[in-house]
Each structure stands twice: as structure tokens, then as C-alpha cells.
């Protein structure tokens, strides 16, 4: 049970990181607000 739980959490974390990297630098969906992003997001660690 613990192995399956850990595998699911890793997949969710991976998907979240992928979405965050793709969203960095793009405009909002409604084009109402574009927050200032930290410089650290522009060069993600590998």
C-alpha cells in the first residue's frame, strides 16, 4: 500500500511541476491579471 501511495504522489508532483513550468511566463486565461514572477522560475533546476 505504501509503495502505491508513494508512486501516486510522485506522479502528481511530476504533473504539477510540468504544469508550473509550462505556465511560467504565459498570460492568464482571462487576460485580467499578470503577476510578476520570480527570476528563479525562469531557470528551473533539472
Secondary structure, 3 states (H helix, E strand, C coil): CHHHHHHHHHHHHHHHHHHHHHHCCCCCCCCCCCCCCCHHHCCCCC
